[in-house]
């Protein structure tokens, strides 16, 4: 995201409009990639959280099952 902001700031100060347009396009691409990476990270964190909750739910009854077994 910082790279995108730097490129955008540089593009705004350029006098050559063709180069400025290319820098802006590059900044926009970096920004999209940063947003996608952020969304991907959030999705992975959510998936881990759901998996952990499901595991906790499944394991929640496990000790009860052990305690109801007769000792050998």
C-alpha positions in Angstrom: 0.0 0.0 0.0 2.9 2.3 0.8 4.4 1.7 -2.7 1.0 2.6 -4.2 0.9 5.9 -2.2 4.5 6.8 -3.2 3.8 6.1 -6.9 0.6 8.1 -6.8 2.3 11.0 -5.1 5.1 10.9 -7.7 2.6 10.7 -10.6 0.8 13.9 -9.3 4.1 15.9 -9.4 5.1 14.7 -12.9 4.9 17.2 -15.8 5.1 14.5 -18.5 1.4 13.3 -18.7 2.3 9.9 -20.4 4.7 9.0 -17.6 2.3 10.3 -14.9 -0.5 8.1 -16.4 1.7 5.0 -16.3 2.7 5.7 -12.7 -0.9 6.2 -11.7 -1.9 2.9 -13.4 1.0 1.2 -11.6 -0.1 2.8 -8.3 -3.7 1.6 -8.9 -2.4 -2.0 -9.6 -0.3 -2.0 -6.4 -3.3 -0.7 -4.4 -5.6 -3.5 -5.8 -3.0 -6.1 -5.0 -2.6 -4.8 -1.4 -6.4 -4.8 -0.9 -6.6 -8.4 -2.4 -3.9 -9.5 0.0 -5.7 -8.0 2.9 -8.9 -9.7 2.0 -7.1 -13.0 1.5 -5.5 -12.7 4.9 -8.9 -11.9 6.5 -10.5 -14.9 4.7 -7.7 -17.2 5.9 -8.0 -15.9 9.5 -11.8 -16.5 9.3 -11.3 -20.0 8.0 -8.8 -20.8 10.8 -11.3 -19.5 13.3 -14.2 -21.6 11.9 -12.0 -24.7 11.8 -10.9 -24.1 15.4 -14.5 -23.6 16.6 -15.5 -26.8 14.8 -12.7 -28.7 16.3 -13.5 -27.3 19.8 -17.1 -28.4 19.3 -16.1 -31.9 18.2 -13.6 -32.2 21.0 -16.0 -30.8 23.6 -17.8 -34.1 24.0 -14.7 -36.2 23.9 -13.7 -36.0 27.6 -17.3 -36.8 28.5 -17.1 -40.0 26.4 -13.9 -41.0 28.2 -15.3 -40.4 31.6 -18.4 -42.6 30.9 -16.2 -45.5 29.8 -15.7 -48.3 32.4 -12.2 -48.6 33.7 -10.3 -51.6 32.6 
